[in-house]
Amino acid sequence: MTESAQTTESRTVRPARPYPFSVPDRLVVDPTYGELRESEPMTRVKLPYGEEAWLATRYEDVRTVLGDVRFGRALAVQRDEPRLTPRQQYSGMLTMDPPDHTRLRRLVAKAFTARRVEALRPRTQEIADALVDDMVRLGPPADLVEHVATPLPIQVICELLGVPYADRDRFHIWSEAIVSTTSLPMETIQEYLNNLWAYMGGLVAERRRDPGIDDLLGALVRARDENQDRLSETELVELAGGLLAAGHETTVTQIPNFVYVLLHNPDQLARLRADPSLVPAAVEELLRYVPLGVGSSFARYAREDVEVGGVLVRAGEPVLGSLSSANRDGTVFADPDRLDFDREQNPHLGFGHGVHHCVGAQLARMELQVAVGTLVTRLPGLRLAVPEAELKWKRGMLVRGLLGMPVAW
């Protein structure tokens, strides 16, 4: 019997596994991923909503699904996409394939190049230092999420995009609609999205009244008005709103996640405190090590029959790639379950891969470097101020993270 025939036969026998495999437990990677990488690297899964899908768990297979042009995202809007949310999530560029995706991404990508982001580092450091100063003045215990992790990326994206920082409480609440699975009722999600789009529409109107403002939002408005074929009005508003929400939500979550992992790896934390030049390597390793998502999302649809991981994926079938599993693949990362700042090569998939690789990856990387570097140098005695059992974790969201993190120093 040929491998393809075996594959076709096997999927009629094996029922789809419920996915995610378990309720998220802090930042623990479900051991099922490791078992599947060894025994069944491409497996059928059923998410809470939508059609069944393949799940890729090995590094090379995940890279193939995310990066091979034989897979795409555009078909998702016509199908009952496998998902963790009751409603089909708004995902902007994430529901597009080239050339439409390229048209929109090109408009924003130049604002997030390594050179431009590096120019923002001194200002980001100023913001981080001021936030830590304020927290120190308040005295311990203080909530790291409230005083540092939340305001730092919000202020940076506000200044880059051109959004009033004074409005942060409003749009930060609305942004939860982007990452909510069940934390918000469906009506509230729609209400928050409508509020976010209306808010961005108001800022767009302001840029038209004052076209001389030099920020990313102004550049997008000019791109729209100078050539309406490049960007529709709806695309403009939703692209700007998506950048505002995605430009801070995940970094807000990752800063306390990284601190949590460092506190649980005191030997590595001690090395960072002794030698802050290790911070860039530490951030890359933390991006690999921390499983940000509660499960895999944004399935790619096969445009034609494709063999992946010894399985024949038929044209039109959705495939999910597990970034968390790929980042723990022992064939790529030696001793993958150990936090190791000395990895010579660290080709992690923390920001995804392929055409949908996170457009703000360089910005997030820089913000995380500044946050980690500032906390380990300015607060050498940083520690939890409550027993770990009292920490509250997010529930009903696409991302894992702490609701609050009381610390002392």
N, C-alpha and C positions, 0 to 999 in steps of 0.2 A: 504493500500500500504506500502511495506517495505521501510526502509530508503534508501537501495541500489537502489530500483526501483525509488524512488523519485529523487535520485541523477542522475541516468541515464536519466530520463525524463527531469530534469531541464537543463542538459547541452545541450540538443537538442534545448531548447527554448532560453536560454540566449546567446546572441552573446558575443564573447570575447571583453573585454575592451581594447582600445589602451593603451599601457604601454611603458614608464612611463606615469603616469596619467597627468602630467603637466611639463612644462619647469622648471628646477630647479631654485628655488628662494633662493639665498644665502644658509643658512643652515636651512631653514624652512622645516619641515617634512610635506608632503602633507596631508591635513586632510582626504583625501579619505581613507588612511590606517586605521585611527581610525573608520571611518564609516564601513569599511569592517570587521574589527575585531569584531564589534558588530553584523552585519547583514549577512555577507557573507564571513566568514574567509578563505574559499578556493574558489577562483574565477578564471574564465578563462581570460587569457590575451593574447594579440598579441603584441609582440615587433616589432621594426622597421624591423627586419630581422629574418628569420627562421620560424619554425612551431609554432603553438599555444602551450600554456603551462598553467598549473595550477600555481597560485600564493598563497602561504601560508603567512598569515599575523599575526597570533597569535604566541606567544612565543613558546608554547609547540609544535605546529605543525611545526614551523620552525626547532626546535631542532630535531624533528622526521625525517624530510626530510634530514637534514644534517648529522644526526648521526646513523640512522637505516640502517643496512646492506642490507635491502631490496631495498635500493636506491643506485645508483652508477653513476659514471661519464664517464666510458669508452665508453658507447654507443654513447656519444656525437660526437665522431669522425666519426661515420657511418651515422649520421643523420644531418638534416638541423637544427642545434641547435638554439633555440630561443636566440637572442642576440641583442646587441645595435650597433654592428659594421657590416659594409658591408661584411667583410671577417671573416671567422672562425678564432678567435683569437688563436695565439700560447699560450698554457697554460701549457706545460710541465707536471709536476706531477699532475696538476689539470685535466688532461684528463685520469688519470689512476685510477684503483681500486687495492686493495690488490690482489695478492701479489706483482705485479709490483710496485705499489705505495710504498709499505712498503720497498721494496729493495732500491729504490732511497732515500726515506725520511730518512731511517736509516743512510745513509752515511753522511747526513748533520745535523741531529737532535742533535747529541752530541756536535756540536759547538755552539748550541743555548740553552743549558740547563741553568736553573736559576743560577747555581753556576758559570759556565763559563762567562755568561753575567755579573754577579755581579763583576767578576774580571776585566771587561772592564770599570766599572763605573768611577774609578779615572781618567783614560785616557780620557774618554768622558767628564768628568767635566773640565779637562784641556783644551780640545778643545773648549768647550762652553765658558769658561772664556776668552780665547784668542780672540774668535770671538766677544764677547761683548766688550772687551777692544778695539779692532780695530774699532768697530762701534762707541763707545763713542769718540774715538779720531777724527773720521770723523765729529762728531757733528750732531745734528738733523737739518732737518728731514733726516732719513735714512730708507732704505727699509729693513724691517725685513726678508722678503723672501730671498733677495739677500745676506744679510750679516750674517744671523744666520740660518734660517730655512733650506736653501739649503745646505750650506757647512757642517753643523754639521753631519747629517746622512750619507752624502757622504763620509766624511773623516773616520768615524767609520767603514763603510762597506768596504772601501778600505783597511784599516789596517787589518781587520779581514780576508777578502778574499785574500788579497795580490795583489791588483790592484793599479797601480801608481796613486796617487792623482792628479798628474800633468795632467793626461788625463781626468779629471772630466768634462770639458766643452764638450768634444766629446761624452762620453758615456751617460752623462745626457740628451743631445739632443736625442740620439738614443733611450734612455729608454722611451721617450714619445710614441714610437710605441706600447709599451705594454699596455698603458692606453688610447690611442686615440680611439675615436669612429668616429668622423667626423672632428676633428681638423687638421688631415693630410690627403692628398690624398692617395688612396690605394697604388699607386706606391711608394710614399715616405715612407709609413709604411714598405713596403717590403725592400726598400733600407736601411732603418735604422736597421731593424732586421738583414739583411745580414751583415751590418757593425758591429753590435754588436757581431754576431757569429764569424765573421772573427777576430775581435779584441780579443775575448776570446780564439779563436784557437791559436793566436799568443802567448798569455800568457801561454797557456798549453804547447806549444812547448818550451818556456823558462824554465818551470818547469822541463821538461824532460832533458834539457841540464844541469840544476843545481838542481838535485833532493833533495838537502839538505835544501832548503828553507822551513821554518816551518810556513806555513799558511794554511788556509782552501783549497785554490786552489791546493796547493801542496799535501795535504792529499787526495783530490779527484783524482788527477792524479795518485798517488801511488795506490789508490784503483782500478783504472781502469787497470793499468799496471800489478799489482800483480794477479788480477783475472778478466779476460776480460768478464766473465759471469755476473759479478756484475754490469757492467756499460759499455755501448757501447760508442764509440768515440763521436757520435752525442749527446747522452744523457749527456755525460760529458760536452761538450761545451755549450749545451743549458741549462743544470742545473746551471752551473756557471754563464752564462749570465743572467738567470732568477733571481738568488740570488742577483746579482749586481743591476739589475733594480728594482726588488721588494723590495730589501733590503734598498732602500732609497726613492723611489718615494712616497709611502704613508705617510711616516714620514715627508718628506719635506712638504707635503700638510697639515698634521694634526697640525704641530706646529703653523702656523698662524691661522688655524681654531680654535684651543684651545684659543689662545690669543684673537681672535675676540669674542668668546663666553664669556670669562672672562671680557672683557671690557664692554660687554652688561649685565653683572651681577656684578655690582660694589660691592654689599654686600659680595658676595662670594670671589671676588678678594681681598677685604680688609681683609677678614679672612685669606686668604693665605699669604698675606704680613705680617700679625701679627703673624702667626703661620705656618711657612714653613713645620712643621711636617705633615700638612694636605695634602701635595703634592701627595703622593701615592694614597690616597683616591680620591683626586681631579682628578687625571689622569684617574682612573677607571670610575669615573662618567662622565668625558668628553668623554671617549671612548663609553660609553652608549648613551650619549646625542647627540653627533655630528653625523649627517647622512653623512658619507663619500661618499658613492656611490650615483650616480644619479638615479640608479634603481638596480634591482636584476639581477645578472649574474650567469653563470656557473650552469645551470639547472642540477638537479639530475634526472636520469631516473629510473622509477620503474622496478625492476627485476621480480616482480610478482604483482598480484592485492593486493593493500594495502589500508586500510581505514585510511584516515587522515582528522581530523576535520569534521567528519560526511559525508565525500565524498569518494566514491570508486574510487581510482586512478587505472586505468587499467595498466597491465604490458606493458612496453614500452612507457608510457606517461611521458613527462618531467614535473618536478615541480620546480618552483623557490621559494626560501625562502627569504622573505624580512627581512634583519637584522635590518634595520632602524625601521620597524614596530614592530618587536619583542622587540626591546629595548625600545619601548614606550607602552608596554602592561601593562595596569593598574592592571591586575590580578597578575602580578609578581612584578611590581615596583609601590609603592605608589606615587600618584601625579606625574605621569611619565613625564609630560611636564615641570617639575620644575627641575632646576639644584640644586642638594642637595648632599653636601659632607658628610653628616652624615648617609648615608644609611648603615645599619648594614650588609645587604647582597646585593651584586651587581653582580649577575650572568649574566652580559651582554654578548652579542654575537658579540662584536666589532671585535674580531679576528676570527669569525666563530665558528664552532663546528664540532666534529667528526674527521674522519681521515684526512680531509683537513683543520683542524684548522691551522691557520697561523704558519708555522714552525719558523718564526722569531718573534713571539709574545713577548717573554721575552726581546729580544733586543729592539724592538720598544717601549715597556713599559718603559724600563730603559732610553732610549734616551729622551722620552717624559717627564719623571720625571726630568731628568737633565735640559732639556730645560726650562720647566715651572718653576722649582725651581730657576734656574739661573736668568731668566728674572724678576720674582717677587721680588727677593731679591736684585739683582744688579741694577735694574731700577724701583725703587718704584713709580716713576711718569710716568711710561709708558702709552702712550695714542696715539690715532690716530693723525696724523699730517695733515690730509685732511678731509673734510666732507665725511661722509660715502657714499654719493651718487657718489663720485669720485672713490671709490674702484672698481677695475676691477676683475671680477670673471672668472674662467676657463670656456670654452665652448667646446662642442664636445669631452669631455673626460669622462672616466668611473667614475672619482672622482670629487667631488666638492672642490673648494678651490680658494684662492686668487692668482692672477697673481703677485701682488705686495702689500705691506702693509707699506706705509710710516708712520713712528712713530716718536714721540718725547718723551722726558723723563725729 
